[in-house]
């Protein structure tokens, strides 16, 4: 099993910034792609960004140019730097990690991000 613990969520004004962190522990051997998803009330969960072990990234169109995903493989941690936040970015943000061999995806418990004045 893989445990993912997110931190860094909170309340921020429009135009502000937040940095989310997600630390992986447990049976982390073979973990490949890590990423972030989000779910706003009444909406389906959606992809925000992903990153491979080699550092290749992929972003949703809605966050491109504002959010940056990164990872520290030595610390088994993935980050999401969120700038120029908008009210529509308000959601619960979930960290994910996928085991390459089995394609099993693990999920964190989520962290709330609220963008409001």
N, C-alpha and C positions, 0 to 999 in steps of 0.2 A: 504494500500500500504506500501511497504517497500523500503526505500532508502538505497543504498549501495554506499559508497564513498571510492574509493581506493586511496592510496598514496604510495610513496616510489620507483616508477620506475625511470629509468634513464639509463645512459650510463656507462658501466663498462668493464674493460679489462678481457680477458679470465683468469680464475682462481680466479677472484674476487668474492665479495659477495654483496648481496642486501637484504633488508628486506621490504617486502610489507605489508601494513596494509589495513584493510577494516573495516569501521565502519558502523554498521546498525542502522537505525533510522526509526521512523514512527510506523506502526502497527506491532511490532515485537513479539507480543504474539504468542506462538506456533511455533516459528522458531526452527527447528531441525538441520539437517545437513547443514553445511556451507562448502564452498570449493573454489578452484581456478581452472579455466580453462585457456587455452591459445590458441591463433591463430596466426600462422605465415603467411606471405604473400603467397598466393597460396595454403595454406593448410586448412583443415577443423579444426574447433575448437576441442580441445582435453582436456580430463581431466588431471589435474596435481595432485591434492590431495584433499581429503575431510576429515572432522572431525565431529564427532557427539557431542551432548551436553555433553556426558559422557567422551569425549576425545579419543574415538576410531578413528584411522586414516587409510587412504587408500592412496596409492601413485601409480602413473604411474611408470612402470619399468624404464623409462628413467631418472627419477629423484630420485629414491630410493637411499638412502645413501648420497645424496647431499642436498636435500630440506627437511625442517621440517615445518609442519603446526601445529599451535597452536591456541587456542582461549581463550579469557577472557570473560566469560559469564556475569560477572557483568558490563563490559563495552560494551557488544554486539559487540565485535571486534574480527576479525580473522586475523592471521598473516601468512606470508610465508617467512621463512628464507631460502635464496637461497645461497648456498656455491659452490665453485668449478665450477663457471659458465662457460658454453661453448658457442661458437657462435651459435650452434643450439638451444640454449635456447632463442634466440632472438624472441620476439613475443609480442603481446598485451595480457596482463594478466587480466582476468576478475574474479571478486569475485561473488560468488553465495550464496544464502540462500534459503532453502526450508522450506515451511510451512508444518508441518507434517500432519495436518488434511486434507488439501486439495491437498497436493502434488504440490502446486504452487511453481515454482522456480522463484526467482527474480535475476536480473543481475545488476552488476555495469556498469559504463561507460567504464571501461578498463583503464589500465595504461601501457605505453610502456616500455619494457625492451629491451635494446640493448647491446649485448655482442660483443665487437669489440676492436681490438688493433689500 
